[in-house]
């Protein structure tokens, strides 16, 4: 009888242990999927900002060519430096997405080398993230998290790996929150310059208003034709209104995209902490949406 009870207890403990292990694995897979989605959006966000900085540089050269006011080489160098810093952040986000994707196979040890390589690569990218001009925040914590991630690159235990990822998510969330005003300033400055040039072009009759008339003619397959060289006052005012409205919409959309990414990173930081300390998450459902990031990127096209 004692042996039966002992065997039954042992079997029960084994089943409970397996159940806990499965839950942990399910939580790890859920967290990895959420990290992948957030990291991909973060990569797109940074890549779009880097493109905006490049567009800004082109507008500065255009303005210099049309006004004769030289654009200082040191200012151009600063724009190039900011673009490079943003591109490094985009590469880092792509590395995080790769690690998260590899992390989904960690519990079964089906791709340990992928996890190890992805963790090492991300660790190296984190360690070289520079301070971005215009921000007082120094990404020291992110650089240190990269070192920790590199040290744990050989781990195949999901809880230990979560412990190494947690500092990365926390530091990444902190960096984004601190630098968000800089990101939004980059976009506002570019939009402000583009708006100034566009309004000046309207004043000097250098704008084709065909796109303003397209909504009325497109259903009939017709194209517009301006009978005079000079824009009418009404069309010029309408063009100015479109420019200002589009500028305001772009700035608002970028702010919403920033808030979406910021919220996602904060939530992932919290969830990675839960998995690292408790071995499970309180909930697995996707707690955020990143559609605002896609909408903003489509808007700037």
Residue pairs with C-beta under 8 A, 6 or more apart in sequence:
20 279
23 280
24 107
24 158
24 159
24 275
24 279
24 280
25 107
25 158
26 284
27 275
27 280
27 281
27 284
28 103
28 104
28 106
28 107
28 158
28 162
28 275
29 104
29 107
30 281
30 284
31 103
31 162
31 268
31 271
31 272
31 275
31 281
32 100
32 101
32 103
32 104
33 100
33 104
34 268
34 271
34 286
35 96
35 97
35 99
35 100
35 103
35 165
35 169
35 268
35 272
36 97
36 100
36 101
37 286
37 290
38 261
38 264
38 265
38 268
38 288
38 290
39 93
39 94
39 96
39 97
39 100
40 93
40 94
40 97
41 260
41 261
41 264
41 290
41 293
41 294
42 93
42 96
42 176
42 261
42 265
43 90
43 91
43 93
43 94
43 97
44 293
44 294
44 297
45 93
45 257
45 258
45 261
45 293
45 297
46 86
46 87
46 89
46 90
46 93
47 86
47 87
47 90
48 296
48 297
48 300
49 86
49 183
49 186
49 187
50 83
50 86
50 87
50 90
51 300
52 186
52 187
52 190
52 300
53 79
53 82
53 83
53 86
53 186
53 190
54 83
55 190
55 194
56 79
56 186
56 189
56 190
56 193
57 76
57 79
57 80
57 83
59 190
59 193
59 194
59 197
60 71
60 75
60 76
60 79
60 193
61 71
62 197
63 69
63 71
63 193
63 197
64 70
64 71
78 133
81 133
82 132
82 133
82 134
82 186
85 130
85 132
85 133
86 132
88 125
88 128
88 129
88 130
89 129
91 125
92 122
92 125
92 126
92 129
95 118
95 121
95 122
95 125
96 122
96 168
96 172
98 118
98 121
98 122
99 115
99 118
99 119
99 121
99 122
99 165
101 118
102 111
102 114
102 115
102 117
102 118
103 115
103 158
103 161
103 165
105 111
105 114
105 115
106 112
106 115
106 156
106 158
106 161
107 158
109 156
112 156
115 153
115 156
115 161
116 153
116 154
117 153
119 149
119 150
119 152
119 153
119 161
119 164
120 149
120 150
120 153
122 146
122 149
122 168
123 146
123 147
123 148
123 149
123 150
123 153
124 146
124 150
125 146
126 142
126 143
126 145
126 146
126 149
126 168
126 171
127 143
127 146
127 147
127 150
128 143
129 139
129 142
129 143
129 146
129 175
130 139
131 137
131 138
131 139
132 179
132 182
133 182
134 182
134 185
135 178
135 179
135 181
135 182
136 178
137 174
137 175
137 178
137 179
139 171
139 175
141 167
141 170
141 171
141 174
141 175
142 168
142 171
142 172
142 174
142 175
144 167
144 171
145 167
145 168
145 170
145 171
145 172
146 168
148 164
148 167
148 168
149 164
149 165
149 167
149 168
151 164
152 160
152 161
152 163
152 164
155 161
155 164
159 275
159 276
159 279
162 272
162 275
162 276
163 276
165 272
165 276
166 269
166 272
166 273
166 275
166 276
169 265
169 268
169 269
169 272
170 269
170 272
170 273
172 265
172 269
173 262
173 265
173 266
173 268
173 269
176 261
176 262
176 265
177 262
177 265
177 266
180 258
180 262
183 254
183 258
184 251
184 254
184 255
184 258
187 250
187 251
187 254
188 251
191 247
191 250
191 251
192 247
194 247
195 243
195 244
195 247
198 207
198 243
199 240
199 243
201 207
202 231
202 236
202 239
202 240
202 243
203 236
205 229
205 230
205 231
207 231
207 239
208 226
209 224
209 226
209 231
209 235
209 238
209 239
210 223
210 224
210 226
212 235
212 238
212 239
212 242
213 224
214 224
217 223
217 224
231 239
249 299
250 296
250 299
250 300
253 292
253 295
253 296
253 299
254 296
256 292
256 295
256 296
257 292
257 293
257 295
257 296
257 297
259 292
260 288
260 289
260 290
260 291
260 292
260 293
261 290
261 293
263 288
264 288
264 290
267 287
267 288
271 281
274 280
274 281
274 282
275 281
